[in-house]
Amino acid sequence: MPPSHRVVIAVFPDVDLLDVTGPAEVFALANRETAGRAGYQVRLAGPAAGAVRTSAGVRLLADVAFEEVGAQVDTLLVPGAVDMTDAGPVARIDSEVVAWVKDTAPHARRVASVCVGAHVLAAAGLLDGKTATTHWSTAAQLAADHPEITVDPDPIFVRTDRGRLWTGAGISACLDLALALVAEDLGEQTALAVARQLVVYLKRQGGQSQFSVPLSRPAAERRDIDELRLWIAEHLDEDLSAPALAARMCLSERHFARVFTQETGTSPAAYVEAARIEAARRLLETTDARLDQIAAAAGLGSAETLHRAFRRQLATTPAAYRRRFRTQAG
């Protein structure tokens, strides 16, 4: 069966290895899960055919040179590379790669960047007037270099231009982006089957933050506080008031609040609300449940409370959030 999805991934010196191999593995597993019916054919394209050294020191082999790719591209995938400076990572923008992407993108059905590859798309003029994301560490650079782009450093990925342009966060988020592309092509069930083979969390949706609530807080020195944070995530619909949590920790409410804030950098109430909002976001992205059902499942009580929390924390409404990030079944 001839390939129906020709995926071309750009490779160049010091490209991030996982940005390339992660999506390639997702597409390969989609082929396997569908007994080849998925029709993905992945090719690596570089400045020249042959060996390319990645940031990890591992060498990849470019199947073809940029000039040999031609116009038959279904999905153009652009990973990134960074240079480390005293001020932190800086996205590398290779003029040869930018020129090739600019020439090739109009022929592709869709174009996606992985991690700091968004800087390449931006330099090629593909993101002007659009919303995009990238790895959180270079988001400020992208915004400063391209004020015409609305840079949102929070989501796992952003889909725009009627689904033709995708930008993804880094680095393992390349799996989430590739799984979303598979879901668009072949439906949610195939994407979930691939996710199970990868042994990854079901499938993080586009609107989910690059940092989940536990990851966005510093690790606690006290093991009991870390254990409590995990317990909170698993019991969002229960009484998580400061008195209830203090009782669970066998501490006075005042002492518990002081210890929790010291260990996590936030108050118990703020932490619980953030965890509940994160859970509500996932439900809005992945289900058609009513707002009152989502509020109850996330422990926010009522649709009115859910609405107020979204306004306060995300400056949007649950309905608007769902319209932006809901993943439709294929």
Short mmCIF file of the C-alpha atoms (twelve columns), coordinates in Angstrom:
data_MODEL
# 
_entry.id   MODEL 
# 
loop_
_atom_site.group_PDB 
_atom_site.id 
_atom_site.type_symbol 
_atom_site.label_atom_id 
_atom_site.label_alt_id 
_atom_site.label_comp_id 
_atom_site.label_asym_id 
_atom_site.label_seq_id 
_atom_site.Cartn_x 
_atom_site.Cartn_y 
_atom_site.Cartn_z 
_atom_site.pdbx_PDB_model_num 
ATOM 1   C CA . MET A 1   0.000   0.000  0.000  1 
ATOM 2   C CA . PRO A 2   1.510   3.368  -1.007 1 
ATOM 3   C CA . PRO A 3   2.048   5.829  1.865  1 
ATOM 4   C CA . SER A 4   -0.815  8.253  2.405  1 
ATOM 5   C CA . HIS A 5   1.029   10.325 4.985  1 
ATOM 6   C CA . ARG A 6   4.521   11.305 3.929  1 
ATOM 7   C CA . VAL A 7   6.151   12.827 7.006  1 
ATOM 8   C CA . VAL A 8   9.358   14.767 6.460  1 
ATOM 9   C CA . ILE A 9   11.376  15.665 9.563  1 
ATOM 10  C CA . ALA A 10  14.136  18.228 9.294  1 
ATOM 11  C CA . VAL A 11  17.492  17.273 10.800 1 
ATOM 12  C CA . PHE A 12  20.560  19.455 11.128 1 
ATOM 13  C CA . PRO A 13  23.651  19.706 13.351 1 
ATOM 14  C CA . ASP A 14  22.866  19.652 17.097 1 
ATOM 15  C CA . VAL A 15  19.154  19.020 16.579 1 
ATOM 16  C CA . ASP A 16  17.480  17.692 19.729 1 
ATOM 17  C CA . LEU A 17  17.455  13.907 19.372 1 
ATOM 18  C CA . LEU A 18  14.080  13.211 21.001 1 
ATOM 19  C CA . ASP A 19  12.408  15.890 18.876 1 
ATOM 20  C CA . VAL A 20  13.194  13.685 15.889 1 
ATOM 21  C CA . THR A 21  12.963  10.132 17.214 1 
ATOM 22  C CA . GLY A 22  9.900   10.671 19.436 1 
ATOM 23  C CA . PRO A 23  7.472   11.599 16.633 1 
ATOM 24  C CA . ALA A 24  9.066   9.028  14.307 1 
ATOM 25  C CA . GLU A 25  8.326   6.301  16.859 1 
ATOM 26  C CA . VAL A 26  4.724   7.469  17.246 1 
ATOM 27  C CA . PHE A 27  4.132   7.255  13.489 1 
ATOM 28  C CA . ALA A 28  5.835   3.862  13.302 1 
ATOM 29  C CA . LEU A 29  3.635   2.496  16.081 1 
ATOM 30  C CA . ALA A 30  0.549   3.898  14.327 1 
ATOM 31  C CA . ASN A 31  1.534   1.848  11.282 1 
ATOM 32  C CA . ARG A 32  1.962   -1.214 13.472 1 
ATOM 33  C CA . GLU A 33  -1.318  -0.733 15.320 1 
ATOM 34  C CA . THR A 34  -3.211  -0.490 12.032 1 
ATOM 35  C CA . ALA A 35  -1.301  -3.283 10.271 1 
ATOM 36  C CA . GLY A 36  0.183   -0.720 7.897  1 
ATOM 37  C CA . ARG A 37  -3.113  0.950  6.998  1 
ATOM 38  C CA . ALA A 38  -2.042  4.213  8.622  1 
ATOM 39  C CA . GLY A 39  0.314   4.754  5.720  1 
ATOM 40  C CA . TYR A 40  2.925   6.846  7.483  1 
ATOM 41  C CA . GLN A 41  6.247   7.103  5.703  1 
ATOM 42  C CA . VAL A 42  8.846   9.028  7.691  1 
ATOM 43  C CA . ARG A 43  11.866  10.524 5.971  1 
ATOM 44  C CA . LEU A 44  14.631  12.616 7.500  1 
ATOM 45  C CA . ALA A 45  15.821  15.558 5.417  1 
ATOM 46  C CA . GLY A 46  19.000  17.481 6.104  1 
ATOM 47  C CA . PRO A 47  21.319  19.994 4.464  1 
ATOM 48  C CA . ALA A 48  22.887  16.937 2.848  1 
ATOM 49  C CA . ALA A 49  22.064  13.248 2.879  1 
ATOM 50  C CA . GLY A 50  24.063  11.241 5.406  1 
ATOM 51  C CA . ALA A 51  25.168  11.500 9.016  1 
ATOM 52  C CA . VAL A 52  23.976  14.343 11.233 1 
ATOM 53  C CA . ARG A 53  25.260  14.745 14.775 1 
ATOM 54  C CA . THR A 54  22.504  15.501 17.306 1 
ATOM 55  C CA . SER A 55  22.699  17.406 20.585 1 
ATOM 56  C CA . ALA A 56  22.964  14.076 22.404 1 
ATOM 57  C CA . GLY A 57  26.041  13.089 20.398 1 
ATOM 58  C CA . VAL A 58  24.099  10.327 18.654 1 
ATOM 59  C CA . ARG A 59  24.259  10.436 14.867 1 
ATOM 60  C CA . LEU A 60  21.214  10.235 12.654 1 
ATOM 61  C CA . LEU A 61  21.198  9.551  8.930  1 
ATOM 62  C CA . ALA A 62  19.355  12.012 6.737  1 
ATOM 63  C CA . ASP A 63  17.582  10.052 3.992  1 
ATOM 64  C CA . VAL A 64  17.628  12.954 1.577  1 
ATOM 65  C CA . ALA A 65  19.058  16.421 1.183  1 
ATOM 66  C CA . PHE A 66  16.717  19.383 1.513  1 
ATOM 67  C CA . GLU A 67  16.875  20.037 -2.221 1 
ATOM 68  C CA . GLU A 68  15.681  16.495 -2.951 1 
ATOM 69  C CA . VAL A 69  12.476  16.575 -0.896 1 
ATOM 70  C CA . GLY A 70  10.219  18.076 -3.511 1 
ATOM 71  C CA . ALA A 71  6.572   19.021 -3.111 1 
ATOM 72  C CA . GLN A 72  5.096   15.679 -2.046 1 
ATOM 73  C CA . VAL A 73  4.924   16.383 1.682  1 
ATOM 74  C CA . ASP A 74  1.923   15.595 3.846  1 
ATOM 75  C CA . THR A 75  3.384   16.655 7.207  1 
ATOM 76  C CA . LEU A 76  6.471   18.812 7.589  1 
ATOM 77  C CA . LEU A 77  7.923   18.456 11.088 1 
ATOM 78  C CA . VAL A 78  10.519  20.966 12.277 1 
ATOM 79  C CA . PRO A 79  12.462  20.217 15.481 1 
ATOM 80  C CA . GLY A 80  14.867  22.624 17.103 1 
ATOM 81  C CA . ALA A 81  18.319  23.152 18.527 1 
ATOM 82  C CA . VAL A 82  19.640  25.424 21.263 1 
ATOM 83  C CA . ASP A 83  22.922  27.080 22.136 1 
ATOM 84  C CA . MET A 84  23.734  27.299 25.813 1 
ATOM 85  C CA . THR A 85  24.822  30.720 27.045 1 
ATOM 86  C CA . ASP A 86  25.458  32.262 30.445 1 
ATOM 87  C CA . ALA A 87  21.939  33.648 30.286 1 
ATOM 88  C CA . GLY A 88  20.442  30.242 29.519 1 
ATOM 89  C CA . PRO A 89  19.388  28.380 26.370 1 
ATOM 90  C CA . VAL A 90  18.991  30.344 23.149 1 
ATOM 91  C CA . ALA A 91  17.161  28.854 20.189 1 
ATOM 92  C CA . ARG A 92  19.406  28.353 17.196 1 
ATOM 93  C CA . ILE A 93  18.098  29.720 13.913 1 
ATOM 94  C CA . ASP A 94  19.932  28.248 10.928 1 
ATOM 95  C CA . SER A 95  19.368  30.323 7.807  1 
ATOM 96  C CA . GLU A 96  19.607  27.286 5.513  1 
ATOM 97  C CA . VAL A 97  16.944  25.434 7.486  1 
ATOM 98  C CA . VAL A 98  14.726  28.536 7.609  1 
ATOM 99  C CA . ALA A 99  14.978  29.038 3.848  1 
ATOM 100 C CA . TRP A 100 14.095  25.402 3.136  1 
ATOM 101 C CA . VAL A 101 11.135  25.447 5.533  1 
ATOM 102 C CA . LYS A 102 9.868   28.661 3.939  1 
ATOM 103 C CA . ASP A 103 10.038  27.078 0.472  1 
ATOM 104 C CA . THR A 104 8.615   23.693 1.493  1 
ATOM 105 C CA . ALA A 105 5.799   24.701 3.856  1 
ATOM 106 C CA . PRO A 106 3.401   25.927 1.114  1 
ATOM 107 C CA . HIS A 107 3.451   22.428 -0.417 1 
ATOM 108 C CA . ALA A 108 2.689   20.602 2.851  1 
ATOM 109 C CA . ARG A 109 -0.801  19.773 4.089  1 
ATOM 110 C CA . ARG A 110 0.293   20.735 7.594  1 
ATOM 111 C CA . VAL A 111 3.397   22.033 9.301  1 
ATOM 112 C CA . ALA A 112 4.371   21.341 12.898 1 
ATOM 113 C CA . SER A 113 7.250   22.487 15.065 1 
ATOM 114 C CA . VAL A 114 8.622   20.591 18.022 1 
ATOM 115 C CA . CYS A 115 10.085  22.418 20.998 1 
ATOM 116 C CA . VAL A 116 12.247  25.349 19.871 1 
ATOM 117 C CA . GLY A 117 11.543  24.493 16.247 1 
ATOM 118 C CA . ALA A 118 8.865   27.182 16.600 1 
ATOM 119 C CA . HIS A 119 11.657  29.743 16.243 1 
ATOM 120 C CA . VAL A 120 12.411  28.343 12.786 1 
ATOM 121 C CA . LEU A 121 8.756   28.585 11.737 1 
ATOM 122 C CA . ALA A 122 8.682   32.133 13.081 1 
ATOM 123 C CA . ALA A 123 11.821  33.109 11.169 1 
ATOM 124 C CA . ALA A 124 10.215  31.666 8.031  1 
ATOM 125 C CA . GLY A 125 7.226   33.954 8.548  1 
ATOM 126 C CA . LEU A 126 4.755   31.128 9.087  1 
ATOM 127 C CA . LEU A 127 3.525   32.254 12.504 1 
ATOM 128 C CA . ASP A 128 2.880   35.939 11.851 1 
ATOM 129 C CA . GLY A 129 -0.401  37.019 13.414 1 
ATOM 130 C CA . LYS A 130 -0.931  33.632 15.055 1 
ATOM 131 C CA . THR A 131 -0.709  32.120 18.519 1 
ATOM 132 C CA . ALA A 132 2.182   29.723 19.104 1 
ATOM 133 C CA . THR A 133 3.982   27.908 21.868 1 
ATOM 134 C CA . THR A 134 7.508   26.643 22.362 1 
ATOM 135 C CA . HIS A 135 9.663   25.302 25.163 1 
ATOM 136 C CA . TRP A 136 9.104   27.484 28.205 1 
ATOM 137 C CA . SER A 137 12.818  28.344 28.440 1 
ATOM 138 C CA . THR A 138 12.868  30.185 25.084 1 
ATOM 139 C CA . ALA A 139 9.340   31.601 25.054 1 
ATOM 140 C CA . ALA A 140 10.591  35.054 26.042 1 
ATOM 141 C CA . GLN A 141 13.103  34.967 23.189 1 
ATOM 142 C CA . LEU A 142 10.391  34.043 20.694 1 
ATOM 143 C CA . ALA A 143 8.136   36.847 21.916 1 
ATOM 144 C CA . ALA A 144 10.955  39.406 21.827 1 
ATOM 145 C CA . ASP A 145 12.181  38.393 18.372 1 
ATOM 146 C CA . HIS A 146 8.691   38.202 16.875 1 
ATOM 147 C CA . PRO A 147 6.254   40.663 18.493 1 
ATOM 148 C CA . GLU A 148 3.782   39.909 15.704 1 
ATOM 149 C CA . ILE A 149 3.274   36.436 17.227 1 
ATOM 150 C CA . THR A 150 1.145   35.801 20.312 1 
ATOM 151 C CA . VAL A 151 3.411   33.527 22.337 1 
ATOM 152 C CA . ASP A 152 1.670   31.333 24.898 1 
ATOM 153 C CA . PRO A 153 4.364   29.501 26.909 1 
ATOM 154 C CA . ASP A 154 1.899   27.348 28.834 1 
ATOM 155 C CA . PRO A 155 0.212   24.778 26.537 1 
ATOM 156 C CA . ILE A 156 1.617   21.417 25.484 1 
ATOM 157 C CA . PHE A 157 0.809   22.342 21.892 1 
ATOM 158 C CA . VAL A 158 -1.184  24.920 19.939 1 
ATOM 159 C CA . ARG A 159 -3.158  24.169 16.774 1 
ATOM 160 C CA . THR A 160 -3.927  27.122 14.534 1 
ATOM 161 C CA . ASP A 161 -4.617  28.170 10.953 1 
ATOM 162 C CA . ARG A 162 -7.551  25.727 10.759 1 
ATOM 163 C CA . GLY A 163 -5.342  22.867 11.814 1 
ATOM 164 C CA . ARG A 164 -2.630  23.473 9.267  1 
ATOM 165 C CA . LEU A 165 -0.065  24.866 11.717 1 
ATOM 166 C CA . TRP A 166 0.945   23.233 14.983 1 
ATOM 167 C CA . THR A 167 3.549   24.333 17.500 1 
ATOM 168 C CA . GLY A 168 4.588   22.105 20.370 1 
ATOM 169 C CA . ALA A 169 6.344   22.495 23.673 1 
ATOM 170 C CA . GLY A 170 9.428   20.531 24.604 1 
ATOM 171 C CA . ILE A 171 10.903  18.096 24.970 1 
ATOM 172 C CA . SER A 172 8.830   14.986 25.700 1 
ATOM 173 C CA . ALA A 173 5.800   16.985 24.532 1 
ATOM 174 C CA . CYS A 174 6.835   15.884 21.034 1 
ATOM 175 C CA . LEU A 175 5.020   12.642 21.856 1 
ATOM 176 C CA . ASP A 176 1.817   14.492 22.741 1 
ATOM 177 C CA . LEU A 177 2.000   16.536 19.549 1 
ATOM 178 C CA . ALA A 178 2.603   13.468 17.377 1 
ATOM 179 C CA . LEU A 179 -0.216  11.587 19.112 1 
ATOM 180 C CA . ALA A 180 -2.545  14.513 18.394 1 
ATOM 181 C CA . LEU A 181 -1.545  14.389 14.722 1 
ATOM 182 C CA . VAL A 182 -2.317  10.667 14.664 1 
ATOM 183 C CA . ALA A 183 -5.676  11.340 16.327 1 
ATOM 184 C CA . GLU A 184 -6.489  13.902 13.654 1 
ATOM 185 C CA . ASP A 185 -5.573  11.456 10.878 1 
ATOM 186 C CA . LEU A 186 -6.857  8.169  12.255 1 
ATOM 187 C CA . GLY A 187 -9.084  8.923  15.227 1 
ATOM 188 C CA . GLU A 188 -8.728  8.914  18.991 1 
ATOM 189 C CA . GLN A 189 -8.800  5.139  19.382 1 
ATOM 190 C CA . THR A 190 -5.698  4.627  17.248 1 
ATOM 191 C CA . ALA A 191 -3.895  7.427  19.070 1 
ATOM 192 C CA . LEU A 192 -4.793  5.890  22.428 1 
ATOM 193 C CA . ALA A 193 -3.580  2.472  21.252 1 
ATOM 194 C CA . VAL A 194 -0.238  4.050  20.341 1 
ATOM 195 C CA . ALA A 195 -0.089  5.847  23.699 1 
ATOM 196 C CA . ARG A 196 -0.585  2.523  25.469 1 
ATOM 197 C CA . GLN A 197 2.272   1.003  23.486 1 
ATOM 198 C CA . LEU A 198 4.463   3.928  24.505 1 
ATOM 199 C CA . VAL A 199 3.373   3.480  28.130 1 
ATOM 200 C CA . VAL A 200 2.718   7.186  28.454 1 
ATOM 201 C CA . TYR A 201 -0.104  9.057  30.167 1 
ATOM 202 C CA . LEU A 202 -3.178  8.485  28.035 1 
ATOM 203 C CA . LYS A 203 -2.628  11.596 25.934 1 
ATOM 204 C CA . ARG A 204 -2.004  15.076 27.267 1 
ATOM 205 C CA . GLN A 205 -4.203  17.562 25.489 1 
ATOM 206 C CA . GLY A 206 -3.059  20.764 23.863 1 
ATOM 207 C CA . GLY A 207 -4.323  23.127 26.517 1 
ATOM 208 C CA . GLN A 208 -2.649  21.286 29.361 1 
ATOM 209 C CA . SER A 209 0.148   23.242 30.962 1 
ATOM 210 C CA . GLN A 210 3.771   22.339 30.265 1 
ATOM 211 C CA . PHE A 211 3.959   22.017 34.037 1 
ATOM 212 C CA . SER A 212 1.316   20.046 35.903 1 
ATOM 213 C CA . VAL A 213 0.535   21.422 39.340 1 
ATOM 214 C CA . PRO A 214 2.905   19.039 41.180 1 
ATOM 215 C CA . LEU A 215 5.751   19.738 38.740 1 
ATOM 216 C CA . SER A 216 5.250   23.491 38.894 1 
ATOM 217 C CA . ARG A 217 6.067   23.499 42.604 1 
ATOM 218 C CA . PRO A 218 9.456   22.828 44.129 1 
ATOM 219 C CA . ALA A 219 10.028  19.370 45.533 1 
ATOM 220 C CA . ALA A 220 9.312   19.294 49.236 1 
ATOM 221 C CA . GLU A 221 12.031  18.335 51.672 1 
ATOM 222 C CA . ARG A 222 9.398   16.683 53.832 1 
ATOM 223 C CA . ARG A 223 8.251   13.395 52.388 1 
ATOM 224 C CA . ASP A 224 4.881   13.659 54.107 1 
ATOM 225 C CA . ILE A 225 4.113   16.888 52.223 1 
ATOM 226 C CA . ASP A 226 4.969   15.267 48.879 1 
ATOM 227 C CA . GLU A 227 2.761   12.319 49.794 1 
ATOM 228 C CA . LEU A 228 -0.045  14.725 50.687 1 
ATOM 229 C CA . ARG A 229 0.247   16.442 47.313 1 
ATOM 230 C CA . LEU A 230 -0.183  13.108 45.556 1 
ATOM 231 C CA . TRP A 231 -3.152  12.301 47.779 1 
ATOM 232 C CA . ILE A 232 -4.754  15.655 46.938 1 
ATOM 233 C CA . ALA A 233 -4.489  14.924 43.199 1 
ATOM 234 C CA . GLU A 234 -6.316  11.614 43.704 1 
ATOM 235 C CA . HIS A 235 -9.086  12.986 45.954 1 
ATOM 236 C CA . LEU A 236 -10.077 16.301 44.387 1 
ATOM 237 C CA . ASP A 237 -13.787 15.758 45.031 1 
ATOM 238 C CA . GLU A 238 -13.292 15.351 48.780 1 
ATOM 239 C CA . ASP A 239 -13.005 17.908 51.586 1 
ATOM 240 C CA . LEU A 240 -9.607  19.518 50.986 1 
ATOM 241 C CA . SER A 241 -10.025 22.475 53.282 1 
ATOM 242 C CA . ALA A 242 -7.067  23.520 55.397 1 
ATOM 243 C CA . PRO A 243 -8.655  22.072 58.580 1 
ATOM 244 C CA . ALA A 244 -9.286  18.726 56.848 1 
ATOM 245 C CA . LEU A 245 -5.764  18.533 55.439 1 
ATOM 246 C CA . ALA A 246 -4.246  19.571 58.766 1 
ATOM 247 C CA . ALA A 247 -6.211  16.830 60.506 1 
ATOM 248 C CA . ARG A 248 -4.968  14.308 57.959 1 
ATOM 249 C CA . MET A 249 -1.390  15.399 58.733 1 
ATOM 250 C CA . CYS A 250 -2.072  15.322 62.495 1 
ATOM 251 C CA . LEU A 251 -0.962  18.948 62.763 1 
ATOM 252 C CA . SER A 252 -2.641  22.068 64.023 1 
ATOM 253 C CA . GLU A 253 -4.176  24.118 61.234 1 
ATOM 254 C CA . ARG A 254 -1.793  27.010 61.822 1 
ATOM 255 C CA . HIS A 255 1.310   24.817 61.889 1 
ATOM 256 C CA . PHE A 256 0.155   22.857 58.836 1 
ATOM 257 C CA . ALA A 257 -0.432  26.032 56.801 1 
ATOM 258 C CA . ARG A 258 3.030   27.329 57.717 1 
ATOM 259 C CA . VAL A 259 4.782   24.037 56.851 1 
ATOM 260 C CA . PHE A 260 2.861   23.527 53.593 1 
ATOM 261 C CA . THR A 261 3.572   27.058 52.386 1 
ATOM 262 C CA . GLN A 262 7.231   26.754 53.335 1 
ATOM 263 C CA . GLU A 263 7.595   23.456 51.469 1 
ATOM 264 C CA . THR A 264 5.574   24.255 48.334 1 
ATOM 265 C CA . GLY A 265 5.759   28.017 47.974 1 
ATOM 266 C CA . THR A 266 1.981   28.394 48.049 1 
ATOM 267 C CA . SER A 267 -0.873  28.174 50.501 1 
ATOM 268 C CA . PRO A 268 -2.930  24.978 50.853 1 
ATOM 269 C CA . ALA A 269 -6.020  26.706 49.448 1 
ATOM 270 C CA . ALA A 270 -4.178  28.050 46.380 1 
ATOM 271 C CA . TYR A 271 -2.570  24.680 45.721 1 
ATOM 272 C CA . VAL A 272 -5.875  22.825 45.925 1 
ATOM 273 C CA . GLU A 273 -7.606  25.292 43.614 1 
ATOM 274 C CA . ALA A 274 -4.795  24.988 41.041 1 
ATOM 275 C CA . ALA A 275 -5.027  21.190 41.156 1 
ATOM 276 C CA . ARG A 276 -8.788  21.306 40.716 1 
ATOM 277 C CA . ILE A 277 -8.563  23.720 37.803 1 
ATOM 278 C CA . GLU A 278 -6.021  21.451 36.120 1 
ATOM 279 C CA . ALA A 279 -8.401  18.508 36.481 1 
ATOM 280 C CA . ALA A 280 -11.268 20.590 35.088 1 
ATOM 281 C CA . ARG A 281 -9.134  21.600 32.126 1 
ATOM 282 C CA . ARG A 282 -8.453  17.971 31.257 1 
ATOM 283 C CA . LEU A 283 -12.164 17.152 31.440 1 
ATOM 284 C CA . LEU A 284 -13.078 20.119 29.258 1 
ATOM 285 C CA . GLU A 285 -10.503 19.008 26.685 1 
ATOM 286 C CA . THR A 286 -11.393 15.330 26.599 1 
ATOM 287 C CA . THR A 287 -15.111 14.978 27.415 1 
ATOM 288 C CA . ASP A 288 -18.501 16.438 26.543 1 
ATOM 289 C CA . ALA A 289 -19.586 16.433 30.198 1 
ATOM 290 C CA . ARG A 290 -21.735 19.312 31.388 1 
ATOM 291 C CA . LEU A 291 -20.070 22.088 33.345 1 
ATOM 292 C CA . ASP A 292 -21.829 21.104 36.569 1 
ATOM 293 C CA . GLN A 293 -20.565 17.530 36.156 1 
ATOM 294 C CA . ILE A 294 -17.022 18.757 35.553 1 
ATOM 295 C CA . ALA A 295 -17.205 21.076 38.547 1 
ATOM 296 C CA . ALA A 296 -18.337 18.215 40.764 1 
ATOM 297 C CA . ALA A 297 -15.675 15.795 39.490 1 
ATOM 298 C CA . ALA A 298 -12.923 18.373 39.980 1 
ATOM 299 C CA . GLY A 299 -14.125 19.263 43.460 1 
ATOM 300 C CA . LEU A 300 -15.175 22.788 42.539 1 
ATOM 301 C CA . GLY A 301 -18.755 22.196 43.587 1 
ATOM 302 C CA . SER A 302 -20.858 24.097 41.087 1 
ATOM 303 C CA . ALA A 303 -20.675 25.459 37.557 1 
ATOM 304 C CA . GLU A 304 -20.683 28.962 39.038 1 
ATOM 305 C CA . THR A 305 -17.618 28.192 41.172 1 
ATOM 306 C CA . LEU A 306 -15.929 26.622 38.142 1 
ATOM 307 C CA . HIS A 307 -16.657 29.755 36.119 1 
ATOM 308 C CA . ARG A 308 -15.256 32.067 38.814 1 
ATOM 309 C CA . ALA A 309 -12.104 29.959 39.208 1 
ATOM 310 C CA . PHE A 310 -11.423 30.000 35.467 1 
ATOM 311 C CA . ARG A 311 -11.948 33.732 35.291 1 
ATOM 312 C CA . ARG A 312 -9.617  34.282 38.218 1 
ATOM 313 C CA . GLN A 313 -6.846  31.870 37.213 1 
ATOM 314 C CA . LEU A 314 -7.016  31.699 33.402 1 
ATOM 315 C CA . ALA A 315 -8.829  34.919 32.445 1 
ATOM 316 C CA . THR A 316 -11.313 32.954 30.337 1 
ATOM 317 C CA . THR A 317 -14.507 30.959 30.755 1 
ATOM 318 C CA . PRO A 318 -14.847 27.157 30.800 1 
ATOM 319 C CA . ALA A 319 -16.918 27.300 27.604 1 
ATOM 320 C CA . ALA A 320 -14.336 29.414 25.780 1 
ATOM 321 C CA . TYR A 321 -11.557 27.148 26.997 1 
ATOM 322 C CA . ARG A 322 -13.404 24.070 25.702 1 
ATOM 323 C CA . ARG A 323 -13.971 25.650 22.284 1 
ATOM 324 C CA . ARG A 324 -10.251 26.353 21.973 1 
ATOM 325 C CA . PHE A 325 -8.802  23.097 23.230 1 
ATOM 326 C CA . ARG A 326 -11.422 20.366 22.830 1 
ATOM 327 C CA . THR A 327 -9.933  17.485 20.829 1 
ATOM 328 C CA . GLN A 328 -12.509 16.082 18.462 1 
ATOM 329 C CA . ALA A 329 -12.679 12.353 17.816 1 
ATOM 330 C CA . GLY A 330 -11.563 11.384 14.333 1 
# 
